[in-house]
Amino acid sequence: METIRLPQGTVRYRVAGPPETSAPPVVFVHGLLVSGSLWTATADALAGHGVRSYAPDWPLGAHTIALAPDADVSPAGVARMILGFLEALDLRDVTLVGNDTGGALCQLAIDTDPARVGRVVLTNCDAFEQFPPPPFGVLVAALRHPGLTRALMLPMRSTAVRHSLAAYGPLVRRPLDPQQTRAWVEPILGDAGVRRDVARFAAGVGADVLRPASERLTSFPGAALIVWGTGDRFFKLSLGQRLAQTFARGRLVELQGARTFVPHDEPERLAQEIAAFAAPGAAGAERSEPLSRSGSGSPGTA
């Protein structure tokens, strides 16, 4: 992994794909209590399509380096971190890809400054008044208290607990990797600075924060691809449809049976959709040609 120093602190990130390519760069944004490793299989598949991608560990609980004590770790603050990451690496015409809480952060980022973002791909994620969706409001409220957070997370040292219906289990269709999920929970268990970052992020989560940005997505000048798992218990297909209809140039692709963690359940299919969407000359790579507002099927179809 590589590191970069931003004003808020040090961020670790994974890079995959060829350094020289005509394809626009992809930057991934994961959700709460997972790391950039959620995207590894998708990133590897994209590399096979000649796409270079970046998967940072954002300060959402599974990051191994706590931010500066005075860093703004509110949702708006993390959205500015994303934009700062693009600027620091001088990434342009970026395909910004979000999942879960990361999808909300993508919306906040392009609402703040879309200059370096050519297009956006949103998989199952928060949007509009669902920030967070039920029943995760209880979890987010608990995460606002660092002492309570550690007590809440201690049982997650057990693989059986982590993979149960009370934790990551409902978010996936395919089996989880115990080493990966352990790496997701170790930072918040062992580092008070990480718990502090998460508490400050959770304190800013709420529908009043995200709804205005979601409603302004119609003004985003780039194209949007909404890749939605239909088996999700929390982010229903109707939310994905609403997102696709809100973008001026939005298109929906349904992935049958995939759950919240689409990059885990369908990494190869997701990579195919991203690569086709962002390919030079494709509708998603250009700002001038509108996309249809619904669709499913093979990659790149409308």
N, C-alpha and C positions, 0 to 999 in steps of 0.2 A: 504494500500500500504506500501511497505517497501522502504528503502533508502540504498544506498551504496555510499561511498566516493571514487571517483576515482581521479587521479591527476588533471583532468580537472575541477572537481567540483562534486557536489552531484547529483545523478541520482535516481529518483523514479521508482519503478517497481512493477508489479503485479505478483504474483505467483499463479498457479493453478495446481491441480493434486497431486497425492500421493507423500509424501516425500521419500518413499521407493518403488522403482520400477525397473524392469529389462530393461525398455524401455529407450533409450537415451534421454537426456534432449533436449527440444526445446527452442530456443531463437528467439523471433520475432523482426523484424526491420520494423517499419512503415515509411511512407513517410512524405513529407513536409506539414506542417500546419494541421497535425493530431497527436494524441497521441497513446500510447500503448493500449488505450481502443478500438481501431479499432479491436483488436484481441480477445476481451473478449469472444464472442460467440464461436469462434474457440477454444480458450483455454479451455472453459468449456466442449465443446464436446470432446476434446482430453483427458481431465481428466476422462471422462467416458470410455476411452480406456486404462486407466492406465498410461497416459503420463503426466509427470510434465513439465510445461512450464513457461517461464519468458518473460514478456512483458514490457520492459523499456520504459520510455518516453525519447526518444532521443532529442537532442537540435535542433529541426526543427520547432519551432514556437509555439507548443502547450504544451511545457514543463513549469512547474510552478516554477522551481528553475533555475535561470540563472547560467551559468557557470562562472568560474573565469575570470576576465577581460583579462588575458593573455592566456587563453586557445586556443588551436588550434581547431577551429570549421570549418576548411575547410573540404571538403568531405573526403580527406585522413585522416585528424585528427579525424573525427567522426568514420571512419572505425577502427582506432587504439583504440578509446574508446570502440567499440564493442569488440575487442579482449581483452582489459583491463577488461571489465566486465566479460568475460568468465574466465579470469585468477583470478580475485578477488574472484569469487564464486567457483573457482576450478572446473569448468564445463568442461567435456571431452567428446569426441565422440558426439559433439553437432550436432543436426539438426538445421541449421540456415535457418530461413524462412523470406523472404523479399517480400515487396509489394511496388509498385510505386517507389519513390525515395529510399526507403529502399532496394529495389532489387539492385540498383546501389551500395549502401553501402555494401551489402553482397558481391558483386563481388570484390569491392576494398579490403574488409577484407580478403577474402580467397586468393586474389592475394598477399597480404602483408604477411600473415602467416596462413596457413591452419592447423596448428598442432592440434588445439583443435576442429576442425570441421570435423565431420565424413561424413556429407552429407549436401546438400543444396537444399532447395525448393524455387523456384522463381515463384511468381505469377506476374500478369501484372506489368511490371516495365521498367525503363530506361535500355538501353543497347547500346553498341557500340556508334554510333554517335548521338543517341537520348538521350541527357542529357542537357536540357529537350527536350521532343518532342514538335512539334508545337501544339498549339499556346502558350505554357507556357513560352517561352523565354521572352515574355513581362512581365509576372508576376515576373519571377526570376530577371530580370533587375531592376524592381521596388523595390524588396525586398532588394536590395543592399544598399538602402538609408533609414535609420531608420525613418526619419521624413516623408518621402513619404509613407512608409509602414503603419504608423498609420492612415494617411488620407485615404489610400486605403482600410484599413480594417474597418474603422468606420461604413460603411453601413452594415457590417456583424453582427452588434448587432441585426438586424432584422432577425427573422427566415425565413421570406419569401425570403429575399435576400440570406441568407446562402444556402437555399435549391433550389435556382433558377438555371437556365441554365448558369448564369454568375458566379456561385460559385461551390458548391459541387454537384449540381444536376446531371450534365452529367456523374459523376463518379460512379453512383450507379443505380441499377435497382429497388431495394426495397426501401421503404420509410425510410428516415433518422429520427433519434431521436433528437428533438430540444434541449434537455438538453445536449446530447452528443456533438452536433455540437457547441453549445454555449461554452461548456468547451474547445473546440478546439481553439476558437478565443479569449477568454478572456485573456490568458497570453500575447499574442502579442499586444493586445490593452492596457493592463494595466501596463506592465513592460518594462522599457527601456532596461534592461539587456537582456531580451528575444529578443527584436528587434535587439539589438547589435549582439547576437549570430546568428540570422537568416541572418543578413546582411553579416557577415563573411562567413557563409556557402554559401550563394548565390553567393558571389564574386568568389568562387572557382568552381562553376558549369560550365561545358563546355564539348563538345565532346572530346577535347584533353585530358581531365582528365580521362574519362571513357573508351574510345575506346581501349587503349593499354591493360587495365586490362581485358576487355571483350574478346579481342582476345587471351589472355593468359589462358582463362578458360579451354582450352584443356589440360593443365598441372595439373589441380586440380585432386588429387588422389582419391577423393571420388566420390560417385554417385550424380546425379542431377535429380531432378524432376521438370519439368516446368508445372505448373498448370495455364492454360490461359483461361480467359473469352473471349468468341468470340464476345461479344457485345460491346467491348471497342472501343470508337471513336478515341482514342489517341495512345494506344499501340496495334497495329494491330497483328493479329494472325501470320503473316509472321515473326514478330520480335520474338515471342515465338518459332517458328519453327527454326529460326536461332540460338537462344540460345541453344535449345536442341541439335542441330547438332554440336555446337561448343564444348560442353563438351565431353570428351572422353567416358563418361558413362552417357549420358543424355537421358531422356524420356519425351515426351510431353503428357499431358492430357488436353483435351479441355472441358471447362465448357460452355455449350451452353447458350448464352444470358447474362452471367455475364459480368459486366463492370469492370472498373479499380479497384474498391475496392472489390476484390474477397472475402476477409474475411468478408465483410459486406453482400454481395449478396448470398454467398454459404458457410457459416461457417461450417455446418455439413458435407457437401461433402468434403470441404477442409480438415477438421479434419480426415475424413476417409482415404483420400489419404495420408496424412502425416503419420498417424498411421500405415497403411499398408506398406508404403515405408520404415519406420524406424524400423519396428518390428524386434526383434532379429531373425536372420536367414533369413530374407527377403533379396532380391537382393540389395535393397537400404541400408541395414545395413552393408553390407560387402564391402570391397574395392577390392576384387579379381575378382568378376564376372561382366562382362560388361552388360549394359542394352541396350535394343533396343532403337532406336533413334526416334521413333514416337509411338503414341498410344493414345487411348481414350477409354472410357467405364467405367466399374465398377472398384472400387478401387483395385489397385494392379495389374491390367492387363497390358500387354505390347502391 
